[in-house]
Amino acid sequence: MATTPNDAPEAGSQYLPTPLPEARAFAWADLLTPTQRGLRELFSWLEAACEGPSDGVGAGTEHLSTSLLVSGARGSGKTTLLLSAVQALRDWKRFVGAPGGPEVAALSRTLERIERRILWLEPLDLEPVPSQANLLATLLVRVRAALDHPRHAKGSRGDSARWATSILEEGAEETWGKLDHLIRDASFMWEDIPTTTDARVRAEQQIRASEIYANFQPRFADAMEDVARTLSMPRFGASGGDQVLLVLPIDNVDRSIDHLYNIVKLTRMVASRHLWFVLAAGHQEFQRFMERSFQKELIVSGQAGIGSRGQEESLAIARRQAATTLRRALPPSYRIALDPVEPHEAWRFPVDGQGESLSLGGLLRRMKLPRGRRTESQVLDSFADLFDLADRLTPAVARCYREGLRTDGAEAQEPNAHVSELLLSQAGKLALTLPARTLQDLWHAVRREVLSSGASAPGSGSPVAEQGEPAVRVATEMLRNAIDESDLPAWASEQLHHHILRHDDQGRVCLDLTGKPVRRSKRTSLHGVLQGPPRDPGGNGTGAYARVLGTEVHLRRFHEVVLVLEDLESSGREATLPANVAGWFMILHDVLMLFERPRVLSADVTPFEMSPEMIVTVHELWAGHARGEPFIQAGFWWTPPSWNTFIEFAVLTAQWRAFLVRISKGFLTATDGHDAALRARLIQAAWVENICSVAGLAMGRWDWGDEHSGAASTLRASRLDATLDPYEQRVRDGVAELVTRIREHSAGYDRLWTAQVWLRNTLPLQVLPEFALASDAWDLLHQPPGSTGAGGGWDALVKDWRTQAPRLAALRQQRVRDAVNGSSAAESLRLALGAGGGRASDTYYRWLDTVVEAWFAVVDHDGDPLARVVLGLTPLLGVSPPEERT
């Protein structure tokens, strides 16, 4: 959609607003893809209507559906579609423009066939029309105006162009007479008879209205036959043949309940093959207003139910009535849906030859994010970095990630070169999936901030705003607009606007997440399962009392983040944030977290839980001494660091999705227990390397290596046992390098500090039986003698583990307890015991303690495996050192 001024100034010039019309007609090449798709469908419908039977056979016995619904969200381009259709039918060659591909050629043929067959009546916009307007008379007046137009049209010399002979003109006069008669009768049929009128007069008027209605439809059909025939004469001659099809576009149908209900009544009353209605309205609003109309009728007639149950019954009746009415007047196949603009097309908006620098993506790259000592700010430079992941992925990873998106159906094949270079994050996709008008507003807002910030540069004489504030303003404006235009309940909109979106004491925007009003709900699907080798049942956890029956590693594809808003004032009430609201919430959250002093407020230790869960180790434990529920299936989720921004998790999940595509289809099918253990070790090493790449200074750029080193060499090898040890050493070197970088560059509570917490508290537990398939998984953290890692980073990490040994043991026990507590067996027992406390609570916790003890008795029967993580922890834990493996 060409909305950019041709003389758009460059950065540094003062921004001047340009008044724009709400909607106008565009040439075909300037329309956005959803509008083009809707126009093609509309023209196909009109062509089919023109080719339908026009002899009126069966017209008196059939019920016609002659209405099309152009539906879409606010600002999706419905009015633009109607105006562009008028332009296309008026001069299709100019509308189509230069010859194009097969689609343009097909469109040209369609328009050439129907150009003279379609007569577009004056559009009817219901927004300014009074609620009590006589819509039937309004329609008939427009038909008469169309009949008058060729009669009064001027010729090339200014004289009246006579379009019919005197004989035909007499027939035309008869047609005008029929229309005038129908217009006069419309008031009796449409308008209510005043109750203040004398009873005898009111009775006569009712009888008159009934007589008119009894024969109105046949008379209207006959008049429309004459109108079509009369209008066809100056176009196709008096010999018959093709006839004109009249089309009445009605915009803003969903502006009020009365308008919508009356329009549906009108289209049923004046059904004719020669007259079609094109209605523009949001489908959800259309459906909802129809329900309210029937609900209003039930209330007025006194048939509405009493009490909450009666109201629910009345609403159900109204919903069924509305669905039936819409199915008759606008069958599902008679609806043309205008989808939002796809995010890839939005990125290069406007597509009118203005150049990459003036596209939305180009402008976003010119907006700077906050800059400070925090490591997040050192990596992320432009506002576009929160939308586009291309700079965070290596070419090999990006290629596999795109393949995974195509496999999931999340990204269509796009031949455009700009699209092939773009990799939008999930937040970016949600934020940029916009109606056309909202996309235009976003482009103008970003352009305004880019030009204004350029005019406020040093030396310009204007005050210099803090870097990053323009991005905050754009994200805040878009978030507020998304909230206002969403279908969120009133309490949710109020909480987002006035409790979560706030201003601090300096008037700056901040997010108040005190009390954790927003939580994350994961959406994953199973990618594959790696079954572990059978465990040795020996030791003091054997027999019928306790044993591990089976272990599996489930790899899951992470699809999206769904944000749920909880009402802090009313317990149990929650609402899922719509996609566009969630997208801009995540974008604004990340911008505010990048400031030197983050502007996301919270009273909790972790203000927002965002950890994606993509891998889980599932154990089946039999605990014979645990009464009630001896069979327990416990899942241990592999958790990454608790980063504070969505973009970090977006990079992590994108790289892991690419890795799942990179491994072969048969990788998870092990030949034996030893082979399964090797494959599990490879997955574990790749998981740690992925995390280290995101936690490092590059925030991504996971290097898979080549055929000689790295994950790529291991995946290509015919034997894992020959390449796995060198790859694990590479991962250990990467961990040591990350520890060194943390000591050199961490500025306190930042992304590097978060990675350090994960390395200290989670990495040593990652190789224990709760997560690993084999007893030799701890080899990942076994540094060969004489190797200290980059810059002594490994030795520093081992020292931390030794210092934290008692704490690691406590963390491990708590994780086991949490996994058992979250199992289905624990849930079944809680339901059986009831919600009360006292003895029931004691019974449950005795069962939980018994199961946890049974677990450690089974998996630790050869000694504490935590001591094996690093040789040298033995004195601290009081466990004999394990024998070296051969």
Secondary structure, DSSP 8 states (H G I E B T S, - for coil): ---S-TT---TTS--------S-----GGGS-HHHHHHHHHHHHHHHHHHHS--S-TTTTTS----EEEEEESTTSSHHHHHHHHHHHHH-HHHHH-S--SHHHHHHHHHHHHHTTTEEE---EESSSS-TT--HHHHHHHHHHHHHHHHHH-B-TTSSB---S-HHHHHHHHHHHHHHHHHHHHHHHHHS---TTS-HHHHHHHHHHHHHHHHHHHHHHHHHHHHHHHHHHHHHH-TT-----EEEEEEE-GGG-HHHHHHHHHHHHHT-BTTEEEEEEE-HHHHHHHHHHHHHHHHHHTT-S-SHHHHHHHHHHHHHHHHHHHHHHHS-GGGEEEE--B-HHHHHT---SSS-GGGSHHHHHHTSB---SSSHHHHH--BGGGGTB-GGGS-HHHHHHHHHHHHHHTSS-----HHHHT--B-HHHHHHH-B-HHHHHHHHHHHHHHHHHHHHTSTTSSS----TTHHHHHHHHHHHHHHHHHS---HHHHHHIIIIIEEE-TTS-EEEE-TT--EEEEEEEEEEEEEE-------STT-TTSEEEEEEEEEEEEEEEEEEEEE-SSSTT-EEE--HHHHHHHHHHHHHHHTSSS--EE-SSSSS-------EEEEEEEEETTSSS--EEEEEEE------S-HHHHHHHHHHHHHHHHHS-TTTT--SSHHHHHHHHHHHHHHHHHHHHHHHSTTS-------SSSHHHHHHH-S-HHHHHHHHHHHHHHHHHHHHHHHHHH--SSSHHHHHHHHHHHTHHHHTSTTT-SSTTGGGGG---TT---GGGHHHHHHHHHHHTHHHHHHHHHHHHHHHHHTSHHHHHHHHHH-S--THHHHHHHHHHHHHHHHHHHHHTTTS-GGGGSSTT-HHHHT--------
